[in-house]
Amino acid sequence: MLGVVESSVMEYLSRKIKKFREKYSRIKFHIHSATGEELRKKIDADKLDLAVLIEPVEVAKYKSVPLDIKERWGVVVREDSVEQERLAFSKKEAASLELILPSRDIVIEEICEWLGVSEKDLKIVALHNLLSNATAMVQNGLGSSLCIEGSFTNRGCPGLRFVPIEPEMTSGHVLIRKRNKSLPKIAEHFWEFLEEEIRKDHEVEA
């Protein structure tokens, strides 16, 4: 089983899974989508073999490989709440909005560091663990959701718009597995395959 956060990383993984199945055509993948926190808990409980999380994440207790797939952060707003020609929010502008934020403490700390403010200075309307709930709140005028672009564009929400933050704020992804634990044979092969693919991708970029 492969756990994946909701982001643009699934496009990358889909290409790698297709390539892997060219060699192991009878393999059926079980993809579990969830928040990074839930995926880590499932890895800890041996309910997932591998997981792809978005940074920041504490990976010290896992065997991990960074993926060079970046997500930019921005603010999801109602289309009728901003001028059409707006291309970005400054960090100061984003920090002044009524915000709906991810509920993980480590993410909130990172956001505050990026924006250059303390948590108490933010106008936090609500915290969430699923962006679908956050977008519903934005649609109903309860605030603006600060999130990664891929988690929003994967859904396509009428009447809402993703506006990036400048200077750009980005997060990477990381592939993890439980440390000192053997995986089922095919999961082990897929881990080794991804390690090799990531190495090749880095060489091409270099």
C-alpha positions as CSV (number, residue, x, y, z in Angstrom):
1,M,0.0,0.0,0.0
2,L,1.2,3.5,-0.9
3,G,0.0,6.5,1.0
4,V,0.1,9.9,-0.8
5,V,-0.8,13.4,0.3
6,E,-3.1,15.4,-1.9
7,S,-0.8,17.4,-4.1
8,S,0.7,17.6,-7.6
9,V,3.1,14.8,-6.6
10,M,0.5,12.2,-7.8
11,E,1.2,13.2,-11.4
12,Y,4.9,12.3,-10.9
13,L,4.0,9.1,-9.1
14,S,1.6,8.1,-11.8
15,R,4.4,8.2,-14.4
16,K,6.6,6.1,-12.2
17,I,3.9,3.6,-11.4
18,K,3.2,3.2,-15.1
19,K,6.9,2.6,-15.8
20,F,7.1,0.1,-12.9
21,R,4.1,-1.8,-14.2
22,E,5.8,-2.2,-17.6
23,K,8.1,-4.7,-15.8
24,Y,5.5,-6.0,-13.3
25,S,2.3,-5.9,-15.3
26,R,0.2,-7.9,-12.9
27,I,0.8,-5.7,-9.9
28,K,-2.2,-3.8,-8.6
29,F,-1.4,-0.7,-6.5
30,H,-3.5,0.4,-3.5
31,I,-3.3,4.2,-3.2
32,H,-4.4,5.7,0.1
33,S,-4.9,9.5,0.0
34,A,-4.8,11.4,3.4
35,T,-3.1,14.1,5.3
36,G,0.6,13.7,6.2
37,E,-0.2,13.1,9.8
38,E,-2.6,10.3,9.1
39,L,-0.2,8.7,6.6
40,R,2.6,8.8,9.2
41,K,0.4,7.1,11.8
42,K,-0.5,4.4,9.3
43,I,3.2,3.8,8.5
44,D,3.9,3.6,12.3
45,A,1.0,1.1,12.6
46,D,2.2,-1.0,9.7
47,K,-0.9,-0.2,7.7
48,L,1.1,1.3,4.8
49,D,4.3,0.2,3.2
50,L,5.4,3.5,1.8
51,A,4.1,7.1,1.9
52,V,4.8,10.4,0.2
53,L,4.5,13.4,2.5
54,I,4.9,17.1,1.9
55,E,7.4,19.0,3.9
56,P,7.9,20.1,6.6
57,V,7.8,16.7,8.2
58,E,9.8,15.0,11.0
59,V,11.5,12.1,9.2
60,A,14.3,11.2,11.7
61,K,12.5,7.9,12.6
62,Y,11.9,6.9,9.0
63,K,14.0,5.8,6.1
64,S,13.4,8.6,3.6
65,V,14.2,9.9,0.2
66,P,13.5,13.5,-0.8
67,L,11.6,14.0,-4.1
68,D,12.4,17.1,-6.2
69,I,8.8,18.0,-6.6
70,K,8.0,21.4,-5.3
71,E,4.6,22.9,-4.4
72,R,4.2,26.7,-4.1
73,W,2.0,28.2,-1.4
74,G,-0.7,30.7,-1.9
75,V,-4.1,31.8,-0.8
76,V,-7.4,30.4,-2.1
77,V,-9.9,33.2,-2.3
78,R,-13.4,33.9,-3.7
79,E,-13.0,35.2,-7.3
80,D,-15.3,38.1,-6.4
81,S,-13.1,39.1,-3.5
82,V,-10.0,40.2,-5.5
83,E,-9.4,42.2,-8.6
84,Q,-9.0,40.1,-11.8
85,E,-5.5,41.5,-12.5
86,R,-4.1,40.5,-9.2
87,L,-1.2,38.0,-9.8
88,A,0.0,37.5,-6.3
89,F,-0.2,38.5,-2.6
90,S,2.8,39.8,-0.8
91,K,3.6,38.1,2.4
92,K,2.4,41.2,4.3
93,E,-0.9,41.1,2.5
94,A,-1.4,37.3,3.1
95,A,-0.6,37.7,6.8
96,S,-3.3,40.4,7.0
97,L,-6.1,38.2,5.7
98,E,-8.6,36.2,7.8
99,L,-7.0,32.8,7.3
100,I,-8.0,29.1,7.3
101,L,-4.9,27.1,7.9
102,P,-3.7,23.5,8.0
103,S,-4.0,22.1,11.6
104,R,-0.5,20.7,12.0
105,D,1.6,22.7,14.4
106,I,4.8,22.2,12.4
107,V,3.1,23.6,9.3
108,I,1.8,26.6,11.2
109,E,5.2,27.3,12.6
110,E,6.7,27.2,9.1
111,I,4.0,29.5,7.7
112,C,4.6,32.0,10.5
113,E,8.4,31.9,9.8
114,W,7.7,32.5,6.0
115,L,5.3,35.4,6.6
116,G,7.5,36.9,9.3
117,V,4.8,37.1,12.0
118,S,3.9,35.3,15.2
119,E,0.9,33.0,15.3
120,K,-0.9,35.3,17.7
121,D,-0.7,38.1,15.1
122,L,-2.5,36.0,12.4
123,K,-6.2,36.3,12.0
124,I,-6.9,32.6,12.2
125,V,-10.6,31.8,11.5
126,A,-10.3,28.0,11.5
127,L,-7.9,25.1,11.3
128,H,-8.5,22.0,9.0
129,N,-7.0,18.7,8.1
130,L,-8.8,18.4,4.7
131,L,-8.8,21.2,2.1
132,S,-12.3,20.2,0.9
133,N,-13.7,21.5,4.2
134,A,-11.5,24.6,3.9
135,T,-12.7,25.4,0.4
136,A,-16.3,25.1,1.5
137,M,-15.6,27.7,4.2
138,V,-14.0,30.0,1.6
139,Q,-17.0,29.6,-0.7
140,N,-19.2,30.8,2.1
141,G,-17.1,33.8,2.9
142,L,-15.5,32.7,6.1
143,G,-12.0,33.5,5.2
144,S,-9.1,32.6,2.8
145,S,-7.3,29.3,2.8
146,L,-3.5,29.3,2.8
147,C,-2.4,26.1,1.2
148,I,-0.2,24.4,-1.5
149,E,-1.3,24.9,-5.1
150,G,-1.6,21.2,-6.0
151,S,-4.1,20.4,-3.2
152,F,-6.4,23.1,-4.7
153,T,-6.0,22.5,-8.4
154,N,-6.6,18.8,-7.9
155,R,-10.2,19.6,-7.0
156,G,-11.1,22.5,-9.3
157,C,-13.6,24.6,-7.2
158,P,-16.0,26.9,-9.1
159,G,-15.9,30.5,-7.9
160,L,-12.6,30.2,-6.1
161,R,-9.1,31.1,-7.2
162,F,-5.6,30.3,-6.1
163,V,-3.3,33.4,-5.8
164,P,0.4,32.6,-5.1
165,I,2.4,34.4,-2.5
166,E,5.5,36.4,-3.5
167,P,8.4,36.1,-2.8
168,E,7.6,32.5,-3.6
169,M,7.2,30.0,-0.7
170,T,7.6,26.4,-1.6
171,S,7.6,22.9,0.0
172,G,9.1,19.7,-1.2
173,H,8.0,16.1,-0.9
174,V,9.6,13.1,0.8
175,L,9.2,9.4,0.3
176,I,9.2,7.4,3.6
177,R,9.1,3.9,5.0
178,K,9.4,2.5,8.5
179,R,13.0,2.2,9.5
180,N,14.5,-1.3,10.2
181,K,11.4,-3.0,8.8
182,S,11.3,-5.4,5.9
183,L,8.6,-4.7,3.3
184,P,6.7,-7.3,1.2
185,K,8.8,-8.3,-1.7
186,I,7.0,-6.2,-4.4
187,A,6.9,-3.1,-2.1
188,E,10.7,-3.5,-1.6
189,H,11.2,-3.7,-5.4
190,F,9.1,-0.5,-5.8
191,W,11.1,1.3,-3.1
192,E,14.3,0.4,-4.9
193,F,12.8,1.3,-8.2
194,L,11.8,4.8,-7.0
195,E,15.2,5.3,-5.4
196,E,16.9,4.6,-8.7
197,E,14.4,6.8,-10.6
198,I,15.0,9.7,-8.2
199,R,18.7,9.3,-8.7
200,K,18.4,9.4,-12.5
201,D,16.1,12.4,-12.3
202,H,18.7,14.3,-10.2
203,E,21.4,13.4,-12.7
204,V,19.4,14.7,-15.6
205,E,18.7,17.9,-13.8
206,A,22.4,18.3,-12.9
